[in-house]
């Protein structure tokens, strides 16, 4: 179930047009505390350079060494020691690595590769250089119920862990106001600070052109799902209250939405999703040899049909999600905030 929540989140972000900004499973440092880092499922980073390359006579696998042979002599500015030792963008058995990191350097950034198109005659690859500091993070939280128990024993612990990460990665600090409402505080370079209601401060930062407000800000988004533990936005339990007070946005993937995805993917599959179903069954059946249905590694044809499915059914799929917090907002507002943040002049902001 957790994998399906992650897959739905990933392909929704792609349908919104954020593929080139996405990094998967990165360790991100806490705000002004480099001694502690946290693994985050998806982080969205500023793109500071992009190039496309064509690989002729592209026999599989599409390996790091083959991609490096396409690069100019300066390796797009990355030192030799910053490259991964071995990685494949596309394996010999057609397993694609999403957001494939080729190299990373603390000063230069992250060199990320994406497969634009593939055939044996010519393959097109896009390379993006991303800044290390993300402008948004997404985390998925789902806990099942063990047999004989009314509630998953790790539910509150997972909620607390997610809450801690959401509160420590960004320069926007969350505080509780005297009237019980959630507030926010952000420090300025001169030692002063801004304090306001959290939702208003988010809007101010997102729409600001102030370098000091944006430089270390990351919008935090939590995606939670039910399975008997998280309840609903109108019937929150302790876990949802904890997460709702910690993430800037808390999104609820409803049981109705998840059930609809499972039915169309697995139980009563549509013909267009057949390759994705086959990849799922090959990955999670008894005696499986290799997983080809995760957010990191995805069967090539399954990736193609999932992209099309989430694009063609965009409005319906957005209806799978409810916004828990901010309570007065909707998913369209989140999408707009992400688009605004992506468009900022990050190169100058971080310099």
Phi, psi and omega in degrees: 000317180301321179298319181294324176296316179297318180296315180299319179295315182297313184283339171293316177299322178293320178297332177280354175093021184256015185308313187290347179264348190279130165245146185242133175056052176262148173271118183248138181283148174294157178301117178054032177213080186288353180284345181235131175230160183226140177282126182239135185299309179226132172231142181251124190241154174296138176264120183253349176195146178219142175214149175245143180229150176247131179252115182272152181050057192274078174287145180281152002278161171270094189264170177301317182297322179293321179291319180298330178294341179275340187287153174294170185302334182270007180056033183058028175092359182267130178293154183304322182290351182272349183280148175297154181287320181200128178200151180235127174289322178219123184277173180295335178257031170062043172256121183269139174261111180290142179045059187283113180278122179266322183204156173210140182218133186302325181273321185278319181122210183243129175262111186248140180243146176225143177273115179277315179202154180219133159205172187290342181274314183209133178241138178250131183234136174253133176246135179233138172261122182250146171288147180296320183283118180280156174259355174200152173229150175232133175229141180252133180231120176213133181229130178274171179257127178285149182303133178089353181248151178275343185209141178297127186295339183260005186303308183291327179292320176295322178297316180295320179297314178297322179295318180297315180298314182299328184275345189248352185271340187247157176289343178279113181267136180265134180226161177259126181281161181302333180273006178091350180283156179281127178245176179223153179220134176223131183277146177254164187297332182276007179094348176279181182206161175253136174230133177198175172300142189305311184297323179290322180292323175301312180300319180297315182293313183301319183268002181278157170249012181286121181299319185288334175286327188266334194306316183242023179269134173227121176291126182256131182231123174255138177242116182243157177224172196273263186061034173087357185252324189266347182060219183226176178295329180273347183225067186280143171256188186300320183299314179293324178298317179297313183290320180297332179272359186245316177279149174294323175229136173238119185249136183249114173277109188291157174300324178299315180294315180295320178297319179297318178295315180296319180297314184284337179271319191238310191281316177226068193294140171285148182304326182293335181264006183305316179299325178291321177297316180298319179295320178297312182295324178292334183272329188243008175280161179298137178079019179301149179258324182206140180278126179232029178213071175224174178293335181269310181246121184225135173307136187300313180290323177299319178301317182296314183287328177292320175303314182293319181298314181288331177285313183291332183247031188306308184295318180295318181293323176299333177289348176289340189251137170249147176268119177278314176211143000293140192294335184264004186252173179226175186295331179296323177295319177299314179301319179293318179298319178297319180295321179295315180297320179299327187277357181295159179277070189295328181301314178283326179300316183277347177266000000 
